[in-house]
Amino acid sequence: MELGVNVPNFGPGTDPGVLREWARTVEGLGFGLLMVSDHVAVTPDVAEKYPEPFYEPFTTLSWLAGVTTGIRLGTTVLVLPYRHPLLVARMADSLDRLSGGRLVLGVGVGWARQEFEALGVPFTARGRLTDEHLAALREAWRARDGGRQIPVWVGGNSDAAIRRAIRYGDAWHPLRSTLPWLRSALAQHTPPAFAPRITLRLTTAPVDDPERLAGTGTLEQVVDDLDQLRRLGAGTVLLDPYHGDPEDTRRPEAAWQALTAVAAHWKAAS
């Protein structure tokens, strides 16, 4: 099972030098995938959690492709209704080519109502638009290069998201869940592949809360979570060390230390 990292491409502490160091740290620790998130108009509802500067994902990943060598690069998740699907198809294809075939396109329907309004996209139509755009992406790629495709992970924790992953995606990419919930969802559905994004929050004492999110707890708990996800069929698990406080982007060393510990212990356990 491959491990990846969701790298903050936003916040007051994030600049080109920090992004470069994130990429070099993540690849140097042996992680196989680096992903970033997506917002276009940083409206108040977005800025509360993910403030400026917010680096656009395709641009950021293209730049990071030049400072890395073999690590895969992706989005977790691109809000698909925000852009015309043919533009997304072209940008994704270009990035995949320029990076040597390293792109993983994670997509989702989005949640920020104010951002939808700012972009002139109907919020209530976001599910339908996502389905239409996914179909258009596949068709655009099939029309070029004899059907060459880019891996598409469909994000979201709803039944609709799982059905969307089964119909259009290469993997289901649930975000920040508990292990019991994931186990139950997989018992009810059979996605083409399973690639969850989990939180990474290390604690000194065990977390006994029954609602404990996967990836939260002592190092031993987190490594056990990863093993259980592997047993559930996860091909890739993305670790998310951002806990919602934008000021943490000024102190990335804490996240790097946690990632170092998990990488070392997972390698030893494997």
Contacts in CASP RR format, 6 or more apart in sequence:
PFRMAT RR
TARGET T0000
AUTHOR 0000-0000-0000
METHOD contacts of the structure
MODEL  1
MELGVNVPNFGPGTDPGVLREWARTVEGLGFGLLMVSDHVAVTPDVAEKY
PEPFYEPFTTLSWLAGVTTGIRLGTTVLVLPYRHPLLVARMADSLDRLSG
GRLVLGVGVGWARQEFEALGVPFTARGRLTDEHLAALREAWRARDGGRQI
PVWVGGNSDAAIRRAIRYGDAWHPLRSTLPWLRSALAQHTPPAFAPRITL
RLTTAPVDDPERLAGTGTLEQVVDDLDQLRRLGAGTVLLDPYHGDPEDTR
RPEAAWQALTAVAAHWKAAS
1 226 0 8 1.000
1 229 0 8 1.000
1 230 0 8 1.000
1 233 0 8 1.000
1 234 0 8 1.000
1 235 0 8 1.000
1 236 0 8 1.000
1 237 0 8 1.000
2 32 0 8 1.000
2 33 0 8 1.000
2 235 0 8 1.000
2 236 0 8 1.000
2 237 0 8 1.000
3 31 0 8 1.000
3 32 0 8 1.000
3 33 0 8 1.000
3 226 0 8 1.000
3 236 0 8 1.000
3 237 0 8 1.000
3 238 0 8 1.000
3 239 0 8 1.000
3 262 0 8 1.000
3 263 0 8 1.000
3 266 0 8 1.000
4 26 0 8 1.000
4 31 0 8 1.000
4 32 0 8 1.000
4 33 0 8 1.000
4 34 0 8 1.000
4 35 0 8 1.000
4 236 0 8 1.000
4 237 0 8 1.000
4 238 0 8 1.000
4 239 0 8 1.000
5 26 0 8 1.000
5 31 0 8 1.000
5 33 0 8 1.000
5 34 0 8 1.000
5 35 0 8 1.000
5 238 0 8 1.000
5 239 0 8 1.000
5 240 0 8 1.000
5 241 0 8 1.000
5 259 0 8 1.000
6 35 0 8 1.000
6 36 0 8 1.000
6 37 0 8 1.000
6 76 0 8 1.000
6 197 0 8 1.000
6 238 0 8 1.000
6 239 0 8 1.000
6 240 0 8 1.000
6 241 0 8 1.000
6 242 0 8 1.000
7 19 0 8 1.000
7 22 0 8 1.000
7 23 0 8 1.000
7 26 0 8 1.000
7 34 0 8 1.000
7 35 0 8 1.000
7 36 0 8 1.000
8 14 0 8 1.000
8 22 0 8 1.000
8 36 0 8 1.000
8 37 0 8 1.000
8 242 0 8 1.000
8 249 0 8 1.000
8 252 0 8 1.000
9 19 0 8 1.000
9 36 0 8 1.000
9 37 0 8 1.000
9 54 0 8 1.000
9 55 0 8 1.000
9 57 0 8 1.000
9 60 0 8 1.000
10 37 0 8 1.000
10 39 0 8 1.000
10 50 0 8 1.000
10 51 0 8 1.000
10 52 0 8 1.000
10 53 0 8 1.000
10 54 0 8 1.000
10 55 0 8 1.000
10 246 0 8 1.000
10 249 0 8 1.000
11 50 0 8 1.000
11 51 0 8 1.000
11 52 0 8 1.000
11 53 0 8 1.000
11 54 0 8 1.000
11 246 0 8 1.000
11 249 0 8 1.000
12 51 0 8 1.000
12 246 0 8 1.000
12 247 0 8 1.000
12 249 0 8 1.000
12 250 0 8 1.000
13 249 0 8 1.000
13 250 0 8 1.000
14 53 0 8 1.000
14 55 0 8 1.000
14 249 0 8 1.000
15 53 0 8 1.000
16 63 0 8 1.000
18 249 0 8 1.000
18 252 0 8 1.000
19 55 0 8 1.000
19 60 0 8 1.000
19 63 0 8 1.000
19 64 0 8 1.000
20 64 0 8 1.000
20 67 0 8 1.000
21 252 0 8 1.000
22 34 0 8 1.000
22 252 0 8 1.000
23 34 0 8 1.000
23 64 0 8 1.000
23 67 0 8 1.000
23 68 0 8 1.000
23 71 0 8 1.000
24 67 0 8 1.000
24 68 0 8 1.000
25 256 0 8 1.000
25 259 0 8 1.000
26 34 0 8 1.000
26 71 0 8 1.000
26 259 0 8 1.000
27 34 0 8 1.000
27 68 0 8 1.000
27 69 0 8 1.000
27 70 0 8 1.000
27 71 0 8 1.000
29 259 0 8 1.000
29 260 0 8 1.000
29 263 0 8 1.000
30 263 0 8 1.000
31 71 0 8 1.000
31 259 0 8 1.000
31 263 0 8 1.000
32 71 0 8 1.000
32 72 0 8 1.000
33 71 0 8 1.000
33 72 0 8 1.000
33 73 0 8 1.000
33 74 0 8 1.000
33 104 0 8 1.000
33 236 0 8 1.000
33 238 0 8 1.000
34 64 0 8 1.000
34 68 0 8 1.000
34 71 0 8 1.000
34 72 0 8 1.000
34 73 0 8 1.000
34 74 0 8 1.000
35 73 0 8 1.000
35 74 0 8 1.000
35 75 0 8 1.000
35 76 0 8 1.000
35 104 0 8 1.000
35 106 0 8 1.000
35 197 0 8 1.000
35 238 0 8 1.000
36 55 0 8 1.000
36 57 0 8 1.000
36 60 0 8 1.000
36 61 0 8 1.000
36 74 0 8 1.000
36 75 0 8 1.000
36 76 0 8 1.000
37 50 0 8 1.000
37 57 0 8 1.000
37 75 0 8 1.000
37 76 0 8 1.000
37 77 0 8 1.000
38 56 0 8 1.000
38 57 0 8 1.000
38 75 0 8 1.000
38 77 0 8 1.000
38 78 0 8 1.000
38 79 0 8 1.000
38 82 0 8 1.000
39 46 0 8 1.000
39 50 0 8 1.000
39 54 0 8 1.000
39 79 0 8 1.000
39 112 0 8 1.000
39 115 0 8 1.000
40 56 0 8 1.000
40 79 0 8 1.000
40 82 0 8 1.000
40 83 0 8 1.000
40 115 0 8 1.000
40 119 0 8 1.000
41 115 0 8 1.000
41 118 0 8 1.000
41 119 0 8 1.000
42 50 0 8 1.000
42 51 0 8 1.000
42 52 0 8 1.000
42 54 0 8 1.000
42 115 0 8 1.000
43 112 0 8 1.000
43 114 0 8 1.000
43 115 0 8 1.000
43 117 0 8 1.000
43 118 0 8 1.000
44 114 0 8 1.000
45 112 0 8 1.000
45 113 0 8 1.000
45 114 0 8 1.000
45 115 0 8 1.000
46 54 0 8 1.000
46 112 0 8 1.000
46 114 0 8 1.000
46 115 0 8 1.000
49 244 0 8 1.000
49 246 0 8 1.000
50 246 0 8 1.000
51 246 0 8 1.000
57 74 0 8 1.000
57 75 0 8 1.000
57 78 0 8 1.000
58 91 0 8 1.000
58 92 0 8 1.000
58 95 0 8 1.000
61 73 0 8 1.000
61 74 0 8 1.000
61 75 0 8 1.000
61 95 0 8 1.000
61 99 0 8 1.000
61 103 0 8 1.000
62 95 0 8 1.000
62 98 0 8 1.000
62 99 0 8 1.000
64 73 0 8 1.000
65 73 0 8 1.000
65 95 0 8 1.000
65 98 0 8 1.000
65 99 0 8 1.000
65 100 0 8 1.000
65 102 0 8 1.000
66 99 0 8 1.000
70 102 0 8 1.000
71 102 0 8 1.000
72 102 0 8 1.000
72 103 0 8 1.000
72 104 0 8 1.000
73 95 0 8 1.000
73 99 0 8 1.000
73 102 0 8 1.000
73 103 0 8 1.000
73 104 0 8 1.000
74 103 0 8 1.000
74 104 0 8 1.000
74 105 0 8 1.000
74 106 0 8 1.000
75 104 0 8 1.000
75 105 0 8 1.000
75 106 0 8 1.000
75 107 0 8 1.000
76 106 0 8 1.000
76 153 0 8 1.000
76 155 0 8 1.000
76 173 0 8 1.000
76 175 0 8 1.000
76 197 0 8 1.000
76 238 0 8 1.000
77 106 0 8 1.000
77 107 0 8 1.000
77 108 0 8 1.000
77 110 0 8 1.000
77 153 0 8 1.000
77 155 0 8 1.000
77 156 0 8 1.000
77 173 0 8 1.000
77 175 0 8 1.000
78 88 0 8 1.000
78 105 0 8 1.000
78 106 0 8 1.000
78 107 0 8 1.000
78 108 0 8 1.000
79 107 0 8 1.000
79 108 0 8 1.000
79 109 0 8 1.000
79 110 0 8 1.000
79 115 0 8 1.000
80 88 0 8 1.000
80 107 0 8 1.000
80 108 0 8 1.000
80 109 0 8 1.000
80 129 0 8 1.000
80 130 0 8 1.000
80 133 0 8 1.000
80 134 0 8 1.000
81 109 0 8 1.000
81 110 0 8 1.000
81 116 0 8 1.000
81 121 0 8 1.000
81 125 0 8 1.000
81 126 0 8 1.000
81 127 0 8 1.000
81 129 0 8 1.000
81 130 0 8 1.000
81 133 0 8 1.000
82 115 0 8 1.000
82 119 0 8 1.000
82 121 0 8 1.000
85 132 0 8 1.000
85 133 0 8 1.000
85 134 0 8 1.000
85 136 0 8 1.000
85 137 0 8 1.000
85 140 0 8 1.000
86 136 0 8 1.000
86 140 0 8 1.000
88 133 0 8 1.000
88 137 0 8 1.000
89 136 0 8 1.000
89 137 0 8 1.000
89 140 0 8 1.000
89 141 0 8 1.000
90 140 0 8 1.000
92 103 0 8 1.000
92 105 0 8 1.000
92 137 0 8 1.000
92 150 0 8 1.000
93 141 0 8 1.000
93 144 0 8 1.000
93 150 0 8 1.000
95 103 0 8 1.000
96 102 0 8 1.000
96 103 0 8 1.000
96 150 0 8 1.000
103 150 0 8 1.000
103 151 0 8 1.000
104 150 0 8 1.000
104 151 0 8 1.000
104 153 0 8 1.000
105 137 0 8 1.000
105 150 0 8 1.000
105 151 0 8 1.000
105 152 0 8 1.000
105 153 0 8 1.000
106 152 0 8 1.000
106 153 0 8 1.000
106 154 0 8 1.000
106 155 0 8 1.000
106 173 0 8 1.000
107 130 0 8 1.000
107 134 0 8 1.000
107 152 0 8 1.000
107 153 0 8 1.000
107 154 0 8 1.000
107 155 0 8 1.000
108 130 0 8 1.000
108 154 0 8 1.000
108 155 0 8 1.000
108 156 0 8 1.000
108 161 0 8 1.000
109 126 0 8 1.000
109 127 0 8 1.000
109 129 0 8 1.000
109 130 0 8 1.000
109 156 0 8 1.000
109 161 0 8 1.000
110 116 0 8 1.000
110 126 0 8 1.000
113 123 0 8 1.000
116 122 0 8 1.000
116 123 0 8 1.000
116 126 0 8 1.000
117 123 0 8 1.000
121 129 0 8 1.000
122 129 0 8 1.000
127 160 0 8 1.000
130 164 0 8 1.000
131 164 0 8 1.000
131 167 0 8 1.000
131 168 0 8 1.000
134 152 0 8 1.000
134 154 0 8 1.000
134 164 0 8 1.000
134 168 0 8 1.000
134 169 0 8 1.000
135 168 0 8 1.000
137 152 0 8 1.000
138 149 0 8 1.000
138 168 0 8 1.000
141 147 0 8 1.000
141 148 0 8 1.000
141 149 0 8 1.000
141 150 0 8 1.000
142 149 0 8 1.000
149 170 0 8 1.000
151 170 0 8 1.000
151 171 0 8 1.000
152 168 0 8 1.000
152 169 0 8 1.000
152 170 0 8 1.000
152 171 0 8 1.000
153 165 0 8 1.000
153 169 0 8 1.000
153 170 0 8 1.000
153 171 0 8 1.000
153 172 0 8 1.000
153 173 0 8 1.000
153 195 0 8 1.000
154 161 0 8 1.000
154 164 0 8 1.000
154 165 0 8 1.000
154 168 0 8 1.000
154 169 0 8 1.000
154 171 0 8 1.000
154 172 0 8 1.000
154 173 0 8 1.000
155 161 0 8 1.000
155 165 0 8 1.000
155 172 0 8 1.000
155 173 0 8 1.000
155 174 0 8 1.000
155 175 0 8 1.000
156 162 0 8 1.000
156 172 0 8 1.000
156 173 0 8 1.000
156 174 0 8 1.000
156 175 0 8 1.000
157 174 0 8 1.000
157 175 0 8 1.000
157 177 0 8 1.000
157 181 0 8 1.000
157 185 0 8 1.000
159 189 0 8 1.000
161 172 0 8 1.000
161 174 0 8 1.000
162 172 0 8 1.000
162 185 0 8 1.000
162 189 0 8 1.000
162 191 0 8 1.000
163 189 0 8 1.000
165 171 0 8 1.000
165 172 0 8 1.000
165 173 0 8 1.000
165 191 0 8 1.000
165 192 0 8 1.000
166 172 0 8 1.000
166 189 0 8 1.000
166 190 0 8 1.000
166 191 0 8 1.000
166 192 0 8 1.000
169 192 0 8 1.000
170 192 0 8 1.000
170 193 0 8 1.000
171 191 0 8 1.000
171 192 0 8 1.000
171 193 0 8 1.000
171 194 0 8 1.000
171 195 0 8 1.000
171 236 0 8 1.000
172 189 0 8 1.000
172 191 0 8 1.000
172 192 0 8 1.000
172 193 0 8 1.000
172 194 0 8 1.000
172 195 0 8 1.000
173 195 0 8 1.000
173 196 0 8 1.000
173 197 0 8 1.000
173 238 0 8 1.000
174 182 0 8 1.000
174 185 0 8 1.000
174 196 0 8 1.000
174 197 0 8 1.000
175 196 0 8 1.000
175 197 0 8 1.000
176 197 0 8 1.000
176 198 0 8 1.000
176 199 0 8 1.000
176 213 0 8 1.000
176 240 0 8 1.000
177 196 0 8 1.000
177 198 0 8 1.000
177 213 0 8 1.000
177 214 0 8 1.000
178 211 0 8 1.000
178 212 0 8 1.000
178 213 0 8 1.000
178 214 0 8 1.000
179 214 0 8 1.000
179 225 0 8 1.000
179 228 0 8 1.000
179 229 0 8 1.000
180 210 0 8 1.000
182 196 0 8 1.000
182 214 0 8 1.000
182 229 0 8 1.000
182 232 0 8 1.000
183 232 0 8 1.000
186 194 0 8 1.000
186 232 0 8 1.000
193 235 0 8 1.000
194 232 0 8 1.000
194 233 0 8 1.000
194 234 0 8 1.000
194 235 0 8 1.000
195 234 0 8 1.000
195 235 0 8 1.000
195 236 0 8 1.000
195 237 0 8 1.000
195 238 0 8 1.000
196 214 0 8 1.000
196 229 0 8 1.000
196 234 0 8 1.000
196 237 0 8 1.000
196 238 0 8 1.000
197 237 0 8 1.000
197 238 0 8 1.000
197 239 0 8 1.000
197 240 0 8 1.000
198 213 0 8 1.000
198 214 0 8 1.000
198 215 0 8 1.000
198 225 0 8 1.000
198 229 0 8 1.000
198 237 0 8 1.000
198 238 0 8 1.000
198 239 0 8 1.000
198 240 0 8 1.000
199 213 0 8 1.000
199 214 0 8 1.000
199 215 0 8 1.000
199 216 0 8 1.000
199 239 0 8 1.000
199 240 0 8 1.000
199 241 0 8 1.000
199 243 0 8 1.000
200 215 0 8 1.000
200 222 0 8 1.000
200 239 0 8 1.000
200 240 0 8 1.000
200 241 0 8 1.000
200 255 0 8 1.000
200 258 0 8 1.000
200 259 0 8 1.000
200 262 0 8 1.000
201 213 0 8 1.000
201 215 0 8 1.000
201 216 0 8 1.000
201 217 0 8 1.000
201 241 0 8 1.000
201 243 0 8 1.000
201 258 0 8 1.000
202 217 0 8 1.000
202 218 0 8 1.000
202 219 0 8 1.000
202 222 0 8 1.000
202 258 0 8 1.000
202 261 0 8 1.000
202 262 0 8 1.000
203 216 0 8 1.000
203 217 0 8 1.000
203 218 0 8 1.000
204 218 0 8 1.000
205 218 0 8 1.000
206 217 0 8 1.000
206 218 0 8 1.000
206 220 0 8 1.000
206 221 0 8 1.000
207 216 0 8 1.000
207 217 0 8 1.000
207 218 0 8 1.000
207 221 0 8 1.000
214 225 0 8 1.000
214 229 0 8 1.000
215 221 0 8 1.000
215 222 0 8 1.000
215 225 0 8 1.000
215 226 0 8 1.000
215 239 0 8 1.000
216 222 0 8 1.000
219 261 0 8 1.000
219 262 0 8 1.000
219 265 0 8 1.000
222 262 0 8 1.000
223 262 0 8 1.000
223 265 0 8 1.000
223 266 0 8 1.000
223 269 0 8 1.000
226 237 0 8 1.000
226 262 0 8 1.000
226 266 0 8 1.000
227 269 0 8 1.000
229 237 0 8 1.000
230 237 0 8 1.000
239 259 0 8 1.000
239 262 0 8 1.000
241 255 0 8 1.000
241 258 0 8 1.000
241 259 0 8 1.000
242 248 0 8 1.000
242 249 0 8 1.000
242 255 0 8 1.000
248 254 0 8 1.000
248 255 0 8 1.000
END
